[in-house]
Amino acid sequence: MAMGVVGFFCFFFFLLFPILAQSQTQPTSFIFQDFRQGETNLSLDGDASIIRPSGLLRLTKRSNNVIGHTFYVNPIQMFEKNSSSSAQNAYSFSTTFVFEIVSPSSGHGGYGLAFLLAPSKQLPGADSGHYLGIFNPTNDGKASNHVIFVEFDTVNGFKGESDDDGNHVGVGINSMNSRSKPAAYYHNPGDTDHQEEVNLEGNGPIQAWIEYDGEEKVLNVTICYAGNPKPVKPLINYQGINPRRPYQRNYVCGILCVYGDRSSSHYISGWSFSLNGEPEALNVSALPTAPKEKESTPYNPQTVAIISSLCAVTVLLLGILVFFLFYKRSPTSEILEDWEVDCPHRFRYKDLYEATKGFRE
């Protein structure tokens, strides 16, 4: 009898073990109050690195045409497959993170950063610049991408004529042609029509909230300066999003950014994510802060040429001035009158000075 009970429990355990193992390898939530232990839970690619000892995540530093990716290592089970059909219903998810874009000391940087949901962290052929390290001219706009992203862009969109405001937030599905709005938040809860502008670049840390309702198929994006309460009304309310991918249940989520011919430093100080629930709140006051970066002011070739010419003229004038001052103060110098130039019997002061050894007694 005892052996039968033991055998039943063993059979029951082996039946449930694959389900338990899958639930352990696919967590539904995570939080990074800083990234000091991020190497074990994050996949860093390209220019991305963790700054010690603060634990600040730097996606890119100032270099041209580079990409910085960071993905959560475990795939997120974003879809529930119905047993009766091949259709998939997406789960709801919520995430919040704090980022800071440090621009060059002169001019504007670029190109911003993006939160990404994709079937894989491998993005072959992804271009820098306006493609944000997600797409390229060949695959941009294809439904087979199965990618959803939220961009926080500091320059004009990849079609500059259709997006004149460079400081914007946008939602893109399989294409860089995103649905965007100027970066702002609704400041007064009682006045949901009044917006306060948010400068994404060089104006301190910013907190973003991204929330997707799987049943209503609605994606909300909200931003404001870090430390302020979450605005009651989202900046973007994107309805009708159904990220359906047949026969694919898992997605990866990550944050990425790129450089093109413009450069800034992009930092993430904290990140929280939850599937089917509210993400754990970040303690914004305890998050690491971006360092104050110093750089020399860049000059164009014309400016360098002008400065070099002015320096050369200045040195020449100083040389002439020093020569005349020395010549006038020299005891061997003299000024000849016109009638003395051709006189053969005249002794030069210099010769007399040397012959008498300085007119010694």
C-alpha positions as a printed NumPy array, in Angstrom:
array([[  0.   ,   0.   ,   0.   ],
       [  2.818,   2.378,   0.924],
       [  4.659,   1.608,  -2.307],
       [  1.489,   2.393,  -4.248],
       [  1.146,   5.805,  -2.605],
       [  4.812,   6.592,  -3.26 ],
       [  4.438,   5.527,  -6.873],
       [  1.356,   7.737,  -7.292],
       [  3.165,  10.804,  -5.924],
       [  6.206,  10.109,  -8.098],
       [  3.988,   9.861, -11.158],
       [  2.176,  13.066, -10.145],
       [  5.508,  14.875,  -9.611],
       [  6.938,  13.885, -12.994],
       [  3.671,  14.919, -14.621],
       [  3.832,  18.414, -13.126],
       [  7.622,  18.909, -13.287],
       [  7.715,  20.247, -16.88 ],
       [  5.009,  22.79 , -16.032],
       [  6.825,  23.885, -12.872],
       [ 10.132,  24.112, -14.702],
       [  8.609,  26.22 , -17.436],
       [  7.066,  28.595, -14.905],
       [ 10.48 ,  29.007, -13.253],
       [ 12.343,  29.711, -16.489],
       [  9.761,  32.213, -17.655],
       [  9.189,  34.702, -14.83 ],
       [  6.329,  37.136, -15.184],
       [  7.952,  40.106, -13.438],
       [ 11.308,  41.628, -12.599],
       [ 12.709,  44.848, -11.165],
       [ 16.113,  46.536, -11.34 ],
       [ 16.505,  49.243,  -8.732],
       [ 20.016,  49.424, -10.167],
       [ 21.988,  47.127, -12.478],
       [ 24.906,  46.055, -10.28 ],
       [ 23.727,  42.433, -10.61 ],
       [ 22.469,  42.96 , -14.133],
       [ 24.953,  40.66 , -15.89 ],
       [ 23.104,  37.558, -14.658],
       [ 19.677,  38.748, -15.804],
       [ 20.439,  40.97 , -18.776],
       [ 21.935,  40.392, -22.176],
       [ 24.127,  43.353, -23.16 ],
       [ 25.055,  43.888, -26.775],
       [ 27.009,  46.447, -28.76 ],
       [ 27.975,  49.548, -26.797],
       [ 25.859,  48.701, -23.726],
       [ 27.673,  48.376, -20.397],
       [ 27.114,  48.682, -16.638],
       [ 28.975,  51.468, -14.835],
       [ 30.602,  50.532, -11.543],
       [ 30.091,  51.049,  -8.67 ],
       [ 26.794,  52.918,  -9.164],
       [ 25.102,  50.171, -11.2  ],
       [ 23.966,  52.628, -13.853],
       [ 23.213,  51.029, -17.232],
       [ 24.778,  52.939, -20.119],
       [ 23.375,  51.946, -23.485],
       [ 25.686,  54.106, -25.58 ],
       [ 28.524,  56.531, -25.077],
       [ 29.537,  59.222, -27.503],
       [ 30.592,  57.499, -30.715],
       [ 29.119,  57.65 , -34.18 ],
       [ 27.171,  54.81 , -35.821],
       [ 27.026,  52.38 , -32.896],
       [ 24.184,  50.392, -31.331],
       [ 23.509,  49.499, -27.699],
       [ 21.014,  46.737, -26.811],
       [ 19.932,  45.278, -23.492],
       [ 17.403,  42.442, -23.209],
       [ 15.987,  40.542, -20.276],
       [ 17.583,  37.108, -20.594],
       [ 14.43 ,  35.038, -20.062],
       [ 11.728,  35.109, -22.73 ],
       [  8.358,  36.446, -21.64 ],
       [  5.334,  34.303, -22.397],
       [  3.251,  36.985, -24.072],
       [  0.552,  34.779, -25.595],
       [ -1.901,  32.152, -24.496],
       [ -2.618,  29.549, -27.145],
       [ -6.173,  28.282, -27.329],
       [ -6.46 ,  24.507, -27.553],
       [ -9.345,  24.735, -29.992],
       [ -7.677,  26.999, -32.548],
       [ -4.354,  28.402, -33.644],
       [ -5.319,  31.907, -32.557],
       [ -3.403,  33.503, -29.731],
       [ -4.576,  36.067, -27.215],
       [ -1.924,  38.401, -25.906],
       [ -1.461,  38.834, -22.174],
       [ -1.47 ,  42.285, -20.624],
       [  1.809,  43.769, -19.46 ],
       [  3.098,  46.909, -17.76 ],
       [  6.594,  48.326, -17.506],
       [  8.232,  51.458, -16.195],
       [ 11.816,  52.678, -16.417],
       [ 13.836,  55.822, -15.782],
       [ 16.205,  57.058, -18.456],
       [ 18.418,  60.061, -19.099],
       [ 19.874,  61.354, -22.366],
       [ 23.003,  63.465, -21.94 ],
       [ 23.598,  65.578, -25.029],
       [ 26.872,  67.071, -26.293],
       [ 27.961,  70.398, -24.819],
       [ 27.113,  72.099, -28.101],
       [ 24.317,  71.275, -30.543],
       [ 21.956,  68.322, -30.367],
       [ 22.643,  64.621, -30.073],
       [ 20.626,  61.656, -31.179],
       [ 18.815,  59.508, -31.874],
       [ 17.005,  58.517, -28.715],
       [ 16.039,  55.106, -27.353],
       [ 13.2  ,  52.583, -27.588],
       [ 11.458,  49.879, -25.572],
       [ 11.092,  46.778, -27.729],
       [  9.037,  43.581, -27.857],
       [ 10.29 ,  41.114, -30.46 ],
       [ 10.33 ,  37.346, -31.1  ],
       [ 14.122,  37.318, -30.707],
       [ 16.891,  39.536, -29.398],
       [ 18.72 ,  38.93 , -32.665],
       [ 17.985,  41.796, -35.037],
       [ 20.03 ,  40.937, -38.125],
       [ 20.899,  43.779, -40.445],
       [ 19.52 ,  46.457, -38.111],
       [ 20.673,  49.932, -39.094],
       [ 21.725,  52.785, -36.853],
       [ 20.46 ,  56.34 , -37.148],
       [ 16.735,  56.736, -37.707],
       [ 16.18 ,  52.961, -37.765],
       [ 17.085,  52.843, -34.036],
       [ 18.903,  49.517, -34.422],
       [ 15.606,  47.689, -35.077],
       [ 15.007,  47.624, -38.841],
       [ 16.796,  48.403, -42.084],
       [ 15.604,  49.73 , -45.474],
       [ 14.915,  46.163, -46.657],
       [ 12.69 ,  44.829, -43.865],
       [ 11.145,  48.067, -42.587],
       [  7.37 ,  47.833, -42.781],
       [  7.111,  44.051, -43.231],
       [  4.421,  42.24 , -41.236],
       [  6.806,  39.32 , -40.729],
       [  8.845,  41.431, -38.28 ],
       [  6.304,  40.915, -35.444],
       [  7.883,  43.815, -33.552],
       [  6.274,  46.436, -31.33 ],
       [  8.338,  49.333, -29.982],
       [  7.889,  52.615, -28.154],
       [ 10.439,  55.25 , -29.151],
       [ 11.644,  58.287, -27.246],
       [ 13.25 ,  60.245, -30.06 ],
       [ 15.22 ,  63.488, -29.935],
       [ 15.508,  64.155, -33.679],
       [ 13.133,  64.176, -36.627],
       [ 11.641,  60.858, -37.665],
       [ 13.133,  58.745, -40.412],
       [ 10.809,  60.654, -42.736],
       [ 11.753,  64.127, -41.602],
       [  9.123,  65.877, -43.659],
       [  6.338,  63.965, -41.906],
       [  7.661,  64.477, -38.399],
       [  8.943,  67.988, -37.913],
       [  9.062,  67.85 , -34.119],
       [ 12.246,  66.046, -33.146],
       [ 11.367,  65.797, -29.445],
       [  8.637,  63.149, -29.586],
       [  7.307,  59.82 , -28.313],
       [  5.981,  57.252, -30.77 ],
       [  4.57 ,  53.734, -31.061],
       [  5.655,  51.614, -34.011],
       [  4.441,  48.236, -35.244],
       [  6.779,  46.447, -37.679],
       [  7.833,  49.803, -39.133],
       [  9.657,  52.997, -38.227],
       [  6.635,  54.916, -39.475],
       [  5.363,  55.315, -35.917],
       [  2.319,  57.046, -34.484],
       [  3.917,  59.847, -32.489],
       [  3.212,  62.906, -30.379],
       [  5.458,  65.682, -29.036],
       [  6.946,  64.638, -25.695],
       [  4.722,  66.016, -22.931],
       [  2.536,  65.079, -19.962],
       [ -0.8  ,  66.206, -18.548],
       [  0.223,  68.227, -15.534],
       [ -3.099,  69.086, -13.888],
       [ -5.405,  66.129, -13.104],
       [ -8.412,  68.416, -13.39 ],
       [ -7.365,  69.812, -16.768],
       [ -6.624,  66.893, -19.095],
       [ -6.299,  69.18 , -22.104],
       [ -3.302,  71.116, -20.808],
       [  0.125,  69.6  , -21.489],
       [  3.568,  70.37 , -20.118],
       [  6.442,  69.816, -22.524],
       [  9.126,  67.267, -21.623],
       [ 12.58 ,  67.845, -23.062],
       [ 13.915,  64.331, -23.632],
       [ 17.495,  65.449, -24.126],
       [ 19.787,  67.008, -21.575],
       [ 17.157,  68.013, -19.034],
       [ 17.508,  65.368, -16.333],
       [ 16.053,  61.878, -15.772],
       [ 12.64 ,  60.989, -17.21 ],
       [ 10.271,  58.208, -16.181],
       [  8.182,  56.317, -18.719],
       [  5.216,  53.981, -18.226],
       [  4.102,  51.564, -20.97 ],
       [  0.898,  49.588, -20.364],
       [ -0.811,  47.12 , -22.68 ],
       [ -4.321,  45.745, -22.12 ],
       [ -4.512,  42.354, -23.843],
       [ -8.306,  42.201, -23.745],
       [ -8.992,  45.741, -24.946],
       [ -5.98 ,  45.726, -27.335],
       [ -4.94 ,  49.18 , -26.092],
       [ -1.404,  50.45 , -25.491],
       [ -0.878,  53.496, -23.255],
       [  2.364,  55.468, -22.987],
       [  2.937,  58.044, -20.243],
       [  6.009,  60.134, -19.421],
       [  7.047,  62.862, -17.003],
       [ 10.169,  64.06 , -15.242],
       [ 11.402,  61.482, -12.745],
       [ 10.252,  62.08 ,  -9.187],
       [  6.875,  63.529, -10.147],
       [  3.642,  61.566,  -9.686],
       [  2.461,  59.544, -12.634],
       [  0.123,  61.688, -14.782],
       [ -3.508,  60.585, -14.708],
       [ -3.866,  60.67 , -18.497],
       [ -1.479,  58.908, -20.897],
       [  0.268,  60.836, -23.64 ],
       [ -0.5  ,  58.132, -26.234],
       [ -3.583,  55.903, -26.279],
       [ -3.064,  53.473, -29.151],
       [ -6.115,  51.282, -29.75 ],
       [ -6.46 ,  48.194, -31.892],
       [ -3.002,  46.718, -31.272],
       [ -3.048,  42.93 , -31.522],
       [  0.521,  41.601, -31.571],
       [ -0.532,  38.211, -32.859],
       [  2.167,  35.775, -33.851],
       [  0.805,  32.259, -34.631],
       [  2.767,  29.329, -33.204],
       [  5.033,  31.665, -31.203],
       [  4.262,  32.134, -27.516],
       [  7.398,  33.814, -26.205],
       [  8.756,  37.283, -26.8  ],
       [ 11.803,  39.128, -25.525],
       [ 11.672,  42.622, -24.102],
       [ 14.499,  45.082, -24.121],
       [ 15.643,  48.675, -24.302],
       [ 17.941,  49.834, -27.045],
       [ 19.339,  52.944, -28.672],
       [ 21.726,  53.911, -31.446],
       [ 23.985,  56.607, -32.82 ],
       [ 24.169,  57.778, -36.346],
       [ 26.017,  60.923, -37.319],
       [ 24.837,  62.46 , -34.033],
       [ 25.864,  61.255, -30.616],
       [ 24.601,  61.405, -27.037],
       [ 25.007,  59.254, -23.941],
       [ 21.937,  57.194, -23.001],
       [ 21.474,  55.876, -19.457],
       [ 18.9  ,  53.633, -17.752],
       [ 18.88 ,  53.928, -13.956],
       [ 15.96 ,  51.623, -13.084],
       [ 13.542,  49.218, -14.794],
       [ 10.483,  47.271, -13.637],
       [  8.268,  44.886, -15.645],
       [  5.196,  42.796, -14.886],
       [  2.965,  40.478, -16.897],
       [ -0.756,  40.661, -16.062],
       [ -0.279,  43.137, -13.25 ],
       [  1.203,  46.42 , -12.102],
       [  5.008,  46.571, -12.076],
       [  6.726,  46.996,  -8.738],
       [  7.266,  50.697,  -8.101],
       [ 10.751,  52.132,  -8.533],
       [ 12.28 ,  54.115,  -5.687],
       [ 13.251,  57.028,  -7.919],
       [ 15.067,  58.955,  -5.203],
       [ 17.443,  56.002,  -4.656],
       [ 18.277,  55.395,  -8.317],
       [ 21.817,  56.069,  -9.586],
       [ 22.257,  59.289, -11.528],
       [ 24.027,  59.942, -14.803],
       [ 27.55 ,  61.365, -14.489],
       [ 28.332,  64.88 , -15.594],
       [ 30.29 ,  64.415, -18.757],
       [ 32.856,  66.897, -20.035],
       [ 33.977,  67.241, -23.581],
       [ 35.843,  69.752, -25.656],
       [ 33.735,  71.92 , -27.883],
       [ 33.951,  70.613, -31.454],
       [ 35.029,  73.033, -34.193],
       [ 34.427,  72.757, -37.89 ],
       [ 37.382,  73.007, -40.34 ],
       [ 36.67 ,  76.65 , -41.203],
       [ 36.767,  77.661, -37.559],
       [ 40.019,  75.761, -37.035],
       [ 41.581,  77.508, -40.083],
       [ 40.561,  80.964, -38.855],
       [ 41.909,  80.323, -35.347],
       [ 45.19 ,  78.972, -36.748],
       [ 45.636,  82.03 , -39.001],
       [ 44.979,  84.436, -36.136],
       [ 47.492,  82.591, -33.956],
       [ 50.162,  82.778, -36.704],
       [ 49.621,  86.524, -37.229],
       [ 49.765,  87.13 , -33.483],
       [ 53.041,  85.25 , -33.135],
       [ 54.535,  87.165, -36.077],
       [ 53.57 ,  90.553, -34.627],
       [ 54.958,  89.619, -31.229],
       [ 58.226,  88.559, -32.864],
       [ 58.535,  91.872, -34.682],
       [ 57.782,  93.792, -31.499],
       [ 60.398,  91.895, -29.504],
       [ 62.991,  92.427, -32.245],
       [ 62.512,  96.203, -32.303],
       [ 62.537,  96.455, -28.531],
       [ 65.804,  94.528, -28.382],
       [ 67.334,  96.497, -31.248],
       [ 66.596,  99.876, -29.646],
       [ 67.933,  98.783, -26.267],
       [ 71.182,  97.33 , -27.674],
       [ 74.249,  99.54 , -26.917],
       [ 75.686,  98.736, -30.341],
       [ 72.728, 100.074, -32.267],
       [ 72.833, 103.545, -33.871],
       [ 71.021, 105.658, -36.401],
       [ 73.05 , 107.071, -39.323],
       [ 72.306, 110.425, -40.887],
       [ 72.034, 110.692, -44.663],
       [ 75.417, 112.417, -45.188],
       [ 77.166, 109.705, -43.119],
       [ 76.127, 106.759, -45.217],
       [ 78.878, 107.089, -47.859],
       [ 81.602, 108.474, -45.535],
       [ 84.617, 106.073, -45.601],
       [ 86.382, 107.621, -42.555],
       [ 83.61 , 107.161, -40.093],
       [ 83.949, 104.482, -37.416],
       [ 80.861, 102.597, -36.359],
       [ 79.892, 102.806, -32.752],
       [ 79.911,  99.022, -32.586],
       [ 83.554,  98.867, -33.714],
       [ 84.6  , 101.512, -31.189],
       [ 82.658,  99.767, -28.443],
       [ 84.344,  96.453, -29.147],
       [ 87.799,  97.976, -29.605],
       [ 87.698,  99.772, -26.262],
       [ 86.062,  96.81 , -24.568],
       [ 83.004,  98.837, -23.681],
       [ 84.933, 102.148, -23.274],
       [ 86.889, 100.908, -20.264],
       [ 89.095, 103.428, -18.484]])
